[in-house]
Amino acid sequence: MSISRRGFVLGLSALLAGCSSQHSEQKANYAAKPNEAHPMPAMALDKIKPELRRTEIEFSSNEPAGTIIVNTPERRLYYILGNGRALRYAVSVGREGLELRGNAYVGRKAEWPTWTPTANMIRREPKKYGPMAGGMKGGLNNPLGARAMYLYRGGGDIHFRIHGTNQPNSIGYAMSSGCIRMLNHDVIDLYSRVKVGTKVVVIQA
């Protein structure tokens, strides 16, 4: 079956329009956020690999809409939208992130959270981390980034976090420390969708 020149041109135009629309949407996803408590500059798309950008995808799951699925081997987080769709976010996984599997739930949420170094970190590098033993206030340089979701089981904090990062270049990789890191723009988006009590499923290799 042959395709007419007019049909080819119309098909190509539709394809290009779709690509342009997707690019515009992704650009908006990572636009500047001047109204944040700590205003955030835009992230240039050419600094974020296409496969690491927030994207709505087809996704088959038995979990209900509103569930978070963290797939640590893939270094991806999925927020189930329902009807076979999900939002896919790229994450980085730290040592603590490799220690949890199974189900949990969001027990607490925080905007621009305070970060406190662990006792081990203070013991290893007292000059660096000792002054922050009382906690580091939220901000663009804070390791927890713009938002944090604290995971619980049975009413207790299990010290596992889904949070932003001050190291965007770490996204998509395995890291030596931390839990589940997201780009700050992405963790703000996820935070806006998630409620306290949201189910979280963590898949390990």
N, C-alpha and C positions, 0 to 999 in steps of 0.2 A: 504494500500500500504506500503510495507516494504522498508527500506532504506538500501543500501549496506554499509558495513563497509568503503569501499573506498569513497563512496559518503559522508558519515558522516564525515570522516576525512577531505575531501576536503572542505566541508561546514564549519567545525570548523576552519580550517586554514584560510579561507577567512574572517570569522568573526573576528578572532584574528588579522589578518592583518589590517582589517578596524579599529579596536580599537586602534591598535598601531599607525596607520597613523593619526587618530584623536588626539591621545595624543601628537604626535610629532608636529602637527599643533598648538595645544593649547600651548604647551611649547614654540614654536617660537613666538606666539602672546604676550607672557609675558617675553620675553628674555630681557637682559640688553640693554640699549640704550645709549652707550657711546658717541654718536655724538650729543646728545642734548646740548643745552646751559647750562643746569644743568644735567649732566650725571645721568642716572637712573639705579639702580641695577635691576637684574631680579626679578620677583615675582615667588616664588615657587608655583607650582600648588596645592600642598597639603595645601596651605594657602588660596586658593580660592575654595569655594564649586563648584562642577561641574555645578550646575544650575545657578551660577553667572558668569560663563566664557562666553566670546564672542563666539557666535555660529551662523552659517548660518542655517536657518530653512525654512520650508514651511510656507508661510504667505499669506493669502488671503486679499486683500485690493483693493479698488477702486482708491486709490491714485497713482499717477504716480511714476515711478522710481526716486529716489533722494529725496523723501519726508521723513521727520523725523516724527515719531509718538511717543509721550511720553504717556505711559499709567501709570498714577500715582498710581491707586489702585494696579496694578501688580508690581509696581516699576521696570518697564522695559522700554527700549527705543528701537524702531525698525527703522532701516534704510532700506527703500524699495529698493530692487535691481531690481524688475520687474520679470515677468514670474513666479509669485507665490512664490517668494523667498524674504527673508529679513535677515539682520543681526540683531541679538538680543543682546542687552547689558543690564546688570544689572545696576540699579541706586539707589541712595537714594534720598528721597524727603523731603525737608525742609519746614518750614512754608510758605515761599514765593512761593515755588513750588505748594502749595495747593490753591493758590489764583488766578491761571490762568487757563482758559479753552478756547477751541476754537482754532482759527488759528492765527498764527503769521509768521514771517520770520526772517531768520538770517540777521541782519543788519550790523553786524561787527564781526570780528574774531580777536583773539589775542593769540600769543604764550607767555607762561610764563607771564601771565597778572599781573598787579599791583592790589592789593586788598586794598580797603579803608573801614574801619569800618563805620557803619551807625551812624547818630547823636544819635540815641537811645542807641546804644552800648557804645558810648563815654560817654553819660550822666549817664548810669547805672554803668559803671566801668571806670571812668576817668583815674585812675592810669595805668590800663592795656592797654586801647585803645587810650588814649589821645596822647601818643607819636607817634601813627601810623595814626593820623588824616590826615596827608599829603599823606598817601598811603604806603603800604608795597610792596617792589619790588618783582618781580617774583622769585620763587625758590622752592625747595623741601618742605619747611615749609609753603609756602603760601597757604591759604585756597582755592584759586581758582585753584590750581594745575597747570598742564602743559599747558592747553589750556582753552580758554573760547570762547563761541559763544553767542553773545548778541542778544536778540530777540527784534524785532521792530514791530510796527503796524502803518500804515499811515505815515511812515517816522520818527516816534519818538521812542526812546528807552523806553521800558516798564519795564525796570529794572528787567528782568527775564533772568537768565543765565543757559546755559548748560555748565558745567565746570568740571575740575578735582578735586582732593581732596588730602589733606595731612592726611586724616583719612580713609585709605582703609577698615578698619573694619566696617565702617558705611554703606558700600554698601549693598543694599537689605533691608534697614530699613527706617522707617520714622524718621526724625531728627527734632530738635527744631529750627534750623535755616538753611539758605541757600536755593538755588533753586533746580536744578537737578544736583547732583554730580555723577561723573563716576570715575572708576579707571583711573589713569593717562595713563596707556598703552591703555586703551579703548578710552579715549577722544582724544588721539593723532591719533588713527586710524580713528575715526569718523571725526575729524577735516580735515584729509587729503582727505576725500570724499566730504565734504560739501563746497558749494560755498556761497558767499554773495548773498542773495536773495532766498536761499533754504526755501521751505515751511515747517512749523512746525505745527503739529496738537497735541494739548494737550487734553487728555481724563481724566476727573475726574470721581469719583464714582457717 
